[in-house]
């Protein structure tokens, strides 16, 4: 089951798209969408963010974490 979660997250969250599949213009919106998608995937498997060991982010511009 964990492999399914990994595959789902790789397919649906790397792009930072919104629920309609649209890519947001700002990097911050894309990052927010990505983390929301990860959260939904975890919840669909009965997990939460405490089950995440590590997240790597590669960005081409600075991210405003506020």
Sine and cosine of phi, psi and omega as CSV:
sin_phi,cos_phi,sin_psi,cos_psi,sin_omega,cos_omega
0.00,0.00,-0.57,0.82,0.00,-1.00
-0.90,0.43,-0.57,0.82,0.06,-1.00
-0.88,0.47,-0.61,0.79,0.03,-1.00
-0.89,0.46,-0.69,0.72,0.01,-1.00
-0.87,0.49,-0.70,0.72,0.01,-1.00
-0.86,0.51,-0.72,0.69,-0.01,-1.00
-0.90,0.44,-0.67,0.74,0.03,-1.00
-0.88,0.48,-0.71,0.71,-0.04,-1.00
-0.91,0.41,-0.62,0.79,0.00,-1.00
-0.92,0.39,-0.60,0.80,-0.05,-1.00
-0.97,0.23,-0.61,0.80,-0.21,-0.98
-0.96,-0.29,-0.25,0.97,-0.14,-0.99
-0.92,-0.40,-0.21,0.98,-0.09,-1.00
-0.95,0.31,-0.36,0.93,-0.08,-1.00
-1.00,0.02,-0.34,0.94,-0.03,-1.00
0.96,0.27,0.44,0.90,-0.02,-1.00
-0.97,0.22,0.36,-0.93,0.08,-1.00
-1.00,0.08,-0.10,-0.99,-0.08,-1.00
-0.89,0.45,-0.40,0.92,0.02,-1.00
-1.00,-0.02,0.05,1.00,0.01,-1.00
0.99,0.10,0.17,0.99,0.00,-1.00
-1.00,0.03,0.69,-0.73,0.06,-1.00
-1.00,0.08,0.83,-0.56,0.01,-1.00
-0.94,0.33,0.45,-0.89,-0.06,-1.00
-0.97,0.25,-0.53,0.85,-0.03,-1.00
-1.00,-0.08,0.58,-0.81,0.03,-1.00
-0.88,0.48,-0.63,0.77,-0.01,-1.00
-0.87,0.49,-0.65,0.76,0.04,-1.00
-0.91,0.42,-0.63,0.78,0.03,-1.00
-0.90,0.43,-0.68,0.73,0.02,-1.00
-0.90,0.44,-0.69,0.72,0.03,-1.00
-0.86,0.51,-0.73,0.69,0.02,-1.00
-0.88,0.48,-0.63,0.77,0.00,-1.00
-0.89,0.46,-0.73,0.68,-0.01,-1.00
-0.93,0.37,-0.57,0.82,0.08,-1.00
-0.90,0.43,-0.64,0.77,0.03,-1.00
-0.91,0.43,-0.68,0.73,0.03,-1.00
-0.88,0.48,-0.69,0.73,0.01,-1.00
-0.86,0.50,-0.70,0.72,0.00,-1.00
-0.91,0.42,-0.64,0.77,0.03,-1.00
-0.90,0.43,-0.71,0.70,0.04,-1.00
-0.86,0.51,-0.73,0.69,-0.01,-1.00
-0.88,0.47,-0.58,0.81,-0.01,-1.00
-0.91,0.41,-0.34,0.94,0.03,-1.00
-0.97,-0.24,0.17,0.99,0.00,-1.00
0.97,0.25,0.40,0.92,-0.03,-1.00
-0.89,-0.45,0.09,-1.00,0.10,-0.99
-0.59,-0.81,-0.08,-1.00,-0.08,-1.00
-0.89,0.45,-0.33,0.94,0.05,-1.00
-0.93,0.37,-0.28,0.96,0.01,-1.00
-1.00,0.03,-0.06,1.00,0.00,-1.00
-1.00,0.02,0.78,-0.62,-0.01,-1.00
-1.00,0.00,-0.68,0.73,-0.10,-1.00
-0.43,-0.90,0.59,-0.81,0.10,-1.00
-0.76,-0.65,0.80,-0.61,0.08,-1.00
-0.97,-0.26,0.69,-0.72,0.03,-1.00
-0.80,-0.60,0.82,-0.57,0.11,-0.99
-0.92,-0.39,0.88,-0.48,-0.06,-1.00
-0.82,-0.57,0.54,-0.84,0.03,-1.00
-1.00,-0.04,-0.09,1.00,0.08,-1.00
-0.58,-0.81,0.27,-0.96,-0.06,-1.00
-0.92,0.40,0.65,-0.76,0.00,-1.00
-0.98,-0.20,0.76,-0.65,0.07,-1.00
-1.00,0.00,0.98,-0.22,-0.11,-0.99
-0.98,0.18,0.10,1.00,-0.02,-1.00
-0.98,0.19,0.00,0.00,0.00,0.00
